Each structure stands twice: as C-alpha cells, then as structure tokens.
Amino acid sequence: MINTWYIIAQILGLITIAFEFSSYQIKDKTKYFLVTGIGSLFWMAMFVAIGISTGMDTQMSLIIAAVYSTVRNLVFYVIFKKNTPQSKEIGLNFLLVMIVIAIVAGTVTVLNAPEQVRWLHILGLVVALGFVVGQYLPGVHYVRVAVVFYAVVVLLTQTPINILYGDFRWNIMGILIESAKIISVIVFYVRYSTQPKTPQLVFAKP
C-alpha cells in the first residue's frame, strides 16, 4: 500500500518543479529570487512529507537547507527590489550571515547524519556554500553553474544512497526536481545562445 505522505510529497514536488524550472529562465535578479523563494517553500514541504514517509533522520539536513533557502531567497528579493545604498550594505551583511549560518548548521547536520552517508552531506555543504555565493554574484552565469553542481549532489540524496529506511528507496520526485534545475540551465543557454545581441549580464549586485 502506498504511503499517503509519499503521495503528498510527489504532489508538492510537481509544484516545486514548475517554480524551479521557471526561475532559471529569468534574467531579472529580483524576479528570480521571488520565484525561487516560493519554489523553496514547496521544496521544504516535500522533504517534510518524504521524511515522514521514509525516515526523518536522513531528511533533516535537507529540510533545514530548504528552510534556509526559502528565507534567504525571499529576504534577497526584498533587498534587490529596494536597490539602494542601504540595501546594498544590508545585502552584503546578510550574505555573510547566511554563509556563517550555513557553515554552522551544515556542520551540525553532517555530524548528526548516519555515518554511512556522512560523506554525502559534507559534499552537500560544500556545494551549498558555493551556490549561496553564486546567487549573490552579478551576472547570470555564476548562479547557473553553481546550481548544476548543487543539483547533482542533492539528486544523490534522493536515491538509496541517502534514503536508508522506509518502504520507498527512491524519491523519484526529488530526482525530477534536481533534474529540472539542470535541464532549465541547459534550456537557458540554448535560448540565449541564439540571441547574441541580448545582454547576458543584466543584473548587478544590490
């Protein structure tokens, strides 16, 4: 019998896919942060549901990462929208705080992760830090290169490598979400490679 929470996780995953794919087609920084922030909210809910279904201990670091992502993106949305000297300073300070939080929270979750998958969570922490910095840097390229590496690692966490308990050994929707990010980046570069006169560095640091 299929676990109800597992079905809910898949529905939340479908919604997440729509937001995640759309976000990497957006060149405007402010709109990008809003769309990806909303997507992160559904992403977090999906991990909670899959954790209830298959075991919360291996999903906890992913839930924390999704909460962190939601807060970070929505705060950056407000900061980039204001685009004032004050918001620039706030944006840089907020980035530094987010990096510190990521290191502390990531270290704790790595230590609490089952020993057999600890290496995967360490790798996840490293690529997550790279992605956070990539989001803030100017231009359209840093964040897209960083998200590909990040998506590959998170994709692995949705397989039996990380899902150690429960009736379901694969989180197919989680795999599709991370694959959607990678595909979206590919589509982005295909689209804009056919538009050489379109500026690629269309947004700058707040």
C-alpha positions in Angstrom: 0.0 0.0 0.0 1.3 3.4 -1.0 2.1 5.7 1.9 -0.2 8.8 1.9 2.7 11.1 2.9 4.7 9.8 0.0 1.9 10.8 -2.5 1.7 14.2 -0.9 5.5 14.6 -1.3 5.1 13.9 -5.1 2.3 16.5 -5.5 4.5 19.1 -3.7 7.3 18.1 -5.9 5.4 18.8 -9.1 4.7 22.3 -7.8 8.3 22.7 -6.9 9.4 21.6 -10.4 7.3 24.3 -12.0 8.8 27.1 -9.9 12.4 25.8 -10.1 12.4 25.4 -13.9 10.8 28.8 -14.3 13.3 30.5 -12.0 16.4 29.7 -14.1 14.7 31.1 -17.2 14.5 34.5 -15.5 17.3 37.0 -16.1 16.0 39.7 -13.8 17.5 39.2 -10.3 14.6 40.4 -8.3 12.0 38.2 -10.1 14.5 35.3 -9.9 14.7 35.5 -6.1 10.9 35.7 -5.7 10.1 32.7 -7.9 12.9 30.5 -6.5 11.9 31.6 -2.9 8.4 30.4 -3.4 9.7 27.2 -5.0 11.9 26.6 -2.0 8.9 26.8 0.3 7.2 23.9 -1.6 10.6 22.1 -1.7 10.8 22.2 2.1 7.3 20.8 2.4 8.2 18.0 0.1 11.2 17.0 2.2 9.0 17.1 5.3 6.5 14.7 3.7 9.1 12.3 2.4 10.8 12.4 5.8 7.5 11.4 7.5 7.2 8.6 4.9 10.7 7.1 4.9 12.6 8.4 8.0 13.2 11.9 9.2 16.8 11.5 10.2 18.2 11.3 6.7 15.9 14.1 5.5 16.6 16.6 8.3 19.6 18.2 6.7 17.6 18.7 3.5 14.6 20.2 5.4 17.0 22.7 7.1 18.6 23.5 3.8 15.1 24.2 2.3 14.1 26.4 5.2 17.4 28.3 4.8 16.9 28.6 1.1 13.3 30.0 1.5 14.3 32.6 4.0 17.5 33.6 2.0 15.7 34.0 -1.3 12.8 36.0 0.0 15.0 38.3 2.0 17.2 38.8 -1.0 14.1 39.5 -3.1 13.3 42.4 -0.8 16.9 43.7 -0.8 17.3 43.6 -4.5 13.9 45.2 -5.1 14.9 48.2 -3.0 18.3 48.6 -4.7 19.5 51.5 -2.5 22.9 52.1 -1.0 21.5 51.0 2.3 20.1 47.8 0.8 23.5 47.1 -0.8 25.2 47.2 2.6 22.4 45.1 4.2 22.6 42.6 1.3 26.4 42.1 1.8 26.0 41.7 5.6 23.1 39.3 5.1 25.1 37.2 2.7 27.9 36.9 5.3 25.4 36.0 8.0 23.9 33.3 5.7 27.3 31.9 5.0 28.1 31.6 8.7 24.7 30.0 9.4 25.2 27.6 6.6 28.6 26.5 7.9 27.3 26.1 11.5 24.0 24.4 10.6 25.7 22.3 7.9 28.4 21.1 10.3 25.8 20.1 12.9 23.6 18.2 10.4 26.7 16.4 9.0 27.7 15.3 12.4 24.1 14.1 13.1 23.8 12.3 9.8 24.1 8.5 9.7 27.8 7.6 9.4 27.4 5.7 6.1 26.1 8.8 4.3 28.1 11.5 6.1 30.4 12.0 3.2 27.4 12.9 1.0 26.2 15.6 3.5 29.8 17.0 3.7 29.8 17.3 -0.1 26.3 18.9 0.1 27.6 21.6 2.5 30.5 22.5 0.2 28.3 22.9 -3.0 25.6 24.6 -1.0 28.0 27.3 0.1 29.2 27.8 -3.5 25.6 28.1 -4.6 24.8 30.8 -2.0 27.7 32.9 -3.1 26.9 32.2 -6.7 23.3 33.6 -6.2 24.7 36.9 -4.9 27.4 37.5 -7.5 26.5 39.7 -10.5 25.6 38.2 -13.9 23.5 35.3 -15.0 26.3 32.7 -15.1 27.6 32.1 -11.6 24.3 31.0 -10.1 23.6 28.7 -13.0 27.0 27.0 -12.9 26.7 26.6 -9.1 23.2 25.2 -9.2 24.2 22.5 -11.6 26.8 21.2 -9.1 24.4 21.7 -6.2 21.6 19.8 -8.0 23.8 16.8 -8.8 24.6 16.4 -5.1 21.0 16.9 -3.9 19.9 14.5 -6.6 22.1 11.8 -5.0 20.4 12.4 -1.6 17.1 11.3 -3.2 18.4 7.8 -4.0 19.0 4.7 -1.9 22.5 6.2 -1.1 20.8 8.5 1.4 17.3 7.1 1.9 18.2 4.2 4.2 14.9 3.4 5.8 11.2 3.0 4.9 9.3 1.2 2.2 10.4 3.5 -0.6 14.1 3.5 -1.6 13.9 6.2 -4.3 12.4 9.7 -4.1 11.6 9.9 -7.8 10.1 13.4 -7.4 13.2 14.7 -5.7 15.3 13.4 -8.6 13.0 15.1 -11.1 13.2 18.4 -9.3 17.0 18.4 -9.4 17.0 17.2 -12.9 14.6 20.1 -13.8 17.1 22.6 -12.5 19.9 21.1 -14.7 17.6 21.0 -17.7 16.4 24.5 -17.1 20.0 25.8 -17.1 20.7 23.9 -20.4 17.5 25.4 -21.9 18.5 28.9 -20.7 21.9 28.7 -22.5 20.3 27.2 -25.6 17.7 30.0 -25.7 20.2 32.9 -25.2 22.9 31.5 -27.4 20.5 32.1 -30.2 20.2 35.8 -29.1 23.7 37.1 -29.2 22.6 40.7 -29.1 20.8 40.2 -25.8 22.9 41.3 -22.9 23.8 38.4 -20.6 25.0 40.3 -17.5 21.7 42.1 -17.0 21.7 42.4 -13.2 24.3 43.5 -10.8 25.0 43.2 -7.1 22.4 45.0 -4.9 
